[in-house]
Amino acid sequence: MRFLPTEEQTAFGRTLAELLTAARVPAVARAWAAGDPAPGRALLERLAATGLFALAVPEEHGGAGVLPVELVTAFVELGRYAVPGPVVETAAAGTLLTGAATGTGTAVGEAVGRLVAGVSSGAPVTLVLPGGSGYALDPDVSETVLVVEEAGPGSGVLRAAPGHGPLRISADPVRRRARPAAGGALLASGPGVVRAAARAGELARLLTAAQSLGVGLALLERTVAYVRQRRQFGRPVGSFQAVRHRLADVLIGLEFARPLVFGAAVTGARGDIAAAKTAAGEAAYAAARAALQAHGAIGYTEELDLALWLRKARPLRDAWGTPSVCRGVVLDAYAADRAEAPGSAG
């Protein structure tokens, strides 16, 4: 059995890395935080041209087919380069829309089709699902705010919200949130909406884990480079044993999280995804704390690009499932496996 990425998957990640290196993403992210989304929208369109968001859309709806491993490969790079915008939500919207569209009427189906085409082309879409925080990420710059609401046992409705409430800034100024407005156009209803929302939520959790892993890797890379050149007492700071041990712990956490994230992409199991989300989120947050300490006072400055990653680690750790929520999912999955195991009744 092969446990390594294929040549095509590796090449895809390398292509995205080259594109994002040339895009000067820190400047794009700062413009996004300042209320100028134009550079970010242009970047999302260039990413879509690589087929990135089409990876979350089935072939029968004009996509490349849902390919979780390729998506995870891509979102690690999006996290590594601190790409702004509701990228996770846009990808999850592709799964939500195509799943909820099954069995809908012609007029509604056409509306969903237009939205799916927009997802594939990189038009940002954000969404709110049952059981979440109730806030939509970046609704002010999204083409559509999708909302799923329960409508009785086992049934739900999917609508396009007509607007949103006041924006709230999270710990990361690049991530702005607001509650969607009530009402809006009905896109789909019925049991299929609930199932599609569950799949979209799992995909969002998996891709957030991948994004967290990329953030943690970027923080570690930048911190290692800094402690190699910063000197104290006539020696590089990175030569001190305490600094080396701290960064080694960060590396171990990230390297333990990596196979969990890619393994969850392969299995698609709910418990595996929750375990990956917990491990990657905690590893990225540990990397942020270590990076801040190693950089000293300069690490607190907004002018340093490091801040773009530092302030992203904790919101991503808690987005689409806090560590405590994800650990509960892992325990539930373990209990279910135990109950189904042969001889468990005894």
Helices and strands as residue ranges (DSSP letters): H 7-23, H 25-33, H 38-49, G 53-56, G 59-61, H 68-80, H 87-100, H 106-120, E 125-128, E 136-137, E 144-150, E 156-160, E 168-169, E 176-178, E 185-190, H 191-229, E 231-232, E 235-236, G 237-239, H 241-267, H 270-295, G 296-300, H 306-318, H 323-340
